[in-house]
């Protein structure tokens, strides 16, 4: 689970040309609905899944359709939270899907 979380933070850092720490904080808030990266790590280590968004920590390029549907269902909330934190860069659905290493065409096909 942590491997993908690390991949997505590195991917976002590279895509937006921002420091890794900033990427970690951004993803913690926007994708996982955590106040900060420390809270995200604590919740993942505890194994508590009261926060349903933590299921997104297992997303990967070959993820099952049900996980992608969960991402799709929460996409508007994720984009809203990103736009709260990122003022100078427009983050869209494509960006969110790509930071998880998922091809957009696969995503579209599997959520139908």
ABEGO torsion letter per residue (X at the ends): XAAAAAAAAAAAAAAAGBBAAAAAAAAAAAAAGBABAAAAAAAAAAGBAABAAAAAAABBAABBAAAAAAAAAAAAAAAAAAAAABAABBBBAAAAAAAAGBBAAAAAAAAX
